């Protein structure tokens, strides 16, 4: 079987799973995907400690970003660390959605020592995958193909993996419709080594109709992003259910300043049996407690400062929550039948 799942197959899979509720996870010690996974900065201890916080509030899913440069520079070591990560996550009863490509943030990724965060700037060190040069050079796609196929082949029967998210926000960072070619290829590569887990890519921008057509026609399940209030979220879920009749997972939400909140959005997700994965777990080097496009902080003691209203994330590094009422609500709604 090397094609898209039929609707019945997607529902059979989804109905066997617990309600997917969780986080986009990167350990607080890592500024980006490279720092999370490279041998010298991979931190099983941090991953273990922080995923235990997710487990403690009932979460069961983590969405985690990979990177092509990690595989290119050290394929065996990279896969070894993926296995180690999966062992830790599974210990905490957490399944993982792995993300391959990403059009967001900095265009020129490099392996090795990563930059320090720019004071107070949201995701100042996050990097695209592939970087701009490789993205623009079709002759480099053969390496990307080998990367995708090797990783999926290595883990395509692993029950600890919930799904494969092939491409995060294709067309972002000004790439627009230029992302269509790689998006089309990555679905074909994934189909050719058909995993037992579902394949998807997330809807994130209604104006990118050509990109969205590829996503919705080739994904086994429908995933999407919504950083708006609960009313907007409910309208989108109802529309997607009617349009596609496939299981839904929101793979990014939670923007407190936009009224995308646990207390208002999680009841909507539960009502419509839609998976819910918010951005962020522990505040750290990605600095996503700050708003998108946040200005650089000039104060010398900026590390002691945190915004009054966190944009994303749930816990501080010491395990204390941003808002204890959120924690209590999350625990309660996940436990409710």
C-alpha positions, 0 to 999 in steps of 0.5 A: 500500500503506497497511496493515501489512506481511504477515509475508513482507514483513517477513522479506524486508526484515529478511533483506536487512539486516545484523544491527542492532547499535547505540546510542540516540544523542544527542550528549554536548553535548545534554541532550535532543532539542531541544538536539540539533536546534535550529539554535543547538545542533545540532553536526555536529562532535560527531555526526561525532566520536561516531558515528565511535566507534560505527563503530569498534566495528562498530555499524551502527544509531542510534536517534534521537529527534525532537520535535514542537516542532522541526517546529512552530517551524522545519519547513524548518530541522529537515528540513535538519538531519535531512538533515545528520545522515543524511549524517554517519551514513551516512558512518559506515555507520550506519542510523537509526531515528527516534522521534517521540513519547515519554511519558518524563521532563519534561512541559513542553518548551519550545524555546530555551535548555535547562536545565543538567543537575541534578548527577548526575541521570539524564536530568534534562532529557529531555522528552516529546513531545508535552508534557502540554498538547498530549497532553491537548488533542485539538484540537492533534492536527491539528498532530501529524498534519501533523508526522508526515506531513511528516517521513515523506513527506520521508524515506519512500524514504531508504535510510539510515533503517532504520525509524520508531519511532512512539512510545517507551514509550506509557503511561509517566510516569503517562499509562497508558491515556490514551496509547491515543488518540494511539498509535492515531492515529500508526499511522493517520497513518504508514500513510496516507503508507506509507513503504518502511521498516517502522513500529513502536512498542516493547513495554516494559510487559507490564501495559499489555495494551491498548496492547500489543495496538495495538502488536503488531497494527499494527507491521510488525516487533516492537520491545521494551525489556529492561533485565534479565539474559540469562536474562530476555531470552532468555525474552522473545525466545523468547516474542515469536518464537512469538507474532508470527513477525516480525523482532525488534529490542530498541530499548533494553537495557544497565543494568549494575546490572541485569545487562543487559550486553554480554557476556551479552546480545549472544550472546543477541541474535545467537543469535536473530537479534534486533537489539540497540540499547543505551542511550547512546554517549558520556557527556554532558549526559543523565547516563545513566551514573547510575542511574535516579532517581539523587539530585542530587549535592551536591559542588561538584566533582561533574562530576569524579565518575563512578559506579563502575559506569556505568548506560548509555553506552560512551565518555567524551567524550575517546573512552576507554571505560568498560570496554575489555573491553566494547569488545573483546567488542563488536568480536569478536561483531559480526565473527563469522559 
